[in-house]
Each structure stands twice: as structure tokens, then as C-alpha cells.
Amino acid sequence: ALIIGACGGWLNPALFDSQSSSEAFLACIACVPAIMLNVLTWYGVIMAPALTAPAIGMEINAGTWDSIRTTPYSDITILCAKFLGAMARLRIWLLL
């Protein structure tokens, strides 16, 4: 994602090269999917802890966290499931 997203940053020659305005516009338009992917990636990075922490906190308050941890699943699997469940509530992932 970072390599694709670099198209939208300082590596985009359309931002600094002396081209005609139509060529610069087309070069910027070609980078729109990369920019969107980069924005969605950072949105997920920021929202992951914000959505996962309350989900685990609610399990602890409800007293079900110990029951979940006694299942044969590893802690990483449980945390990933909590993360994916929290991220599924966001409608922005339909854009991918």
C-alpha cells in the first residue's frame, strides 16, 4: 500500500514536472485509486484501536472475557476476531 500510495505523495511527477495542464491533470487522476487506498489504510490504522479496545473492555465488564480465553483459540485469534468484527461495522470498507 505504501508503494502504491506514493503516487499520491511527493513521488508524483505531475506535481513538480513542467507539463501541459492536461497531462498533469491526467497524471493526478491516474493516482486517485492509490490515494484512496492510502487514505483507507490510514483510516483503518487509526480506527483499529479505537474500536477494538471498547469491545474487549465490554467483554471484561460483562464477565465473559475469561470464558472466551478458555476456548481453544489463541489470544491473537481472539483479538483478530474482535478487530474484524469491529471493522465490519464501518461502512467505509465497502469502497474496497
N, C-alpha and C positions, 0 to 999 in steps of 0.2 A: 504494500500500500504506500510505503514511503517513496519508492521509486516511481510509481505511477503518480503519486501526489506531487512529486517535484515539478511536474509540468505546470502546476498552478503557482509555483513559487518563483524564486529568483532564477531558476534554470530556463524559464520560458523565454526564448529569444524574441518573441513578439513584444515583450515589454521593453526591450532595450535596443533592438536592432532597428536600423533605419530602413523600413519597408514602406510600401504604399499602405494606405489605411485599410484597404480591403484585404490585403494579405495579413496584416496584423490582426484584423478582426477575425478572419478565418482561423488563424493560429490560436487565438484565445478561445474561440468557440470549440475547437478540437480538444481543448483541455478541460472543458466543463465536466465531463464524466469523471476525470481524475480529481478535480477539485471537490466534486460532490462525494466521492469515495473517501477523500481525506477528511472532509467535514464529518461524515458519518462515523468514521473510525474514531476521531477525537471525541465525538458526542458519546460514543459507547464507552470510551475510556473514562470519561468524566462521570457518566451516569451509573456505571457498574457498581462502584462502592456505595453510591447514594441510594440505590435500590436494593442491593443485597444485604447491607447491614441491618436495615429495619426488618427484613424478612427473617433473619437469624435472631434478632432481638425479640421479635414476636413469638418465635418458637421457644425461646428461653423463658419468656414471661408466661407462656401458656403451659410450660412444663413438659413439652413434647420433644425438646431438643435431646434429652438423654435417651428417649425411646428411638429417635432417629439415628443416633450414634451407635446404638446396639445392633443395627441392621448390618448385614454382611458387606455393605458398601463402604468404600474408603472415605475419609474426610474430604479429600479432593473431589470425589464424585458427588458427594452431597453438596459441597459448595458450588460446583459447576451446575448442578441441577437447580439450585437456588438462583444462581446468576441467570441461567437461561429462562427460568420461569419469570423472573423479574423483567428481563429484557423483552420477553414476549408481550408484555403489557404495553410496550411502547409501539405506537402505530408507525413510527418513522422507519422501522425496519422493512415495511412493505416497499419502500423505494429501492431496496436492493433487489 
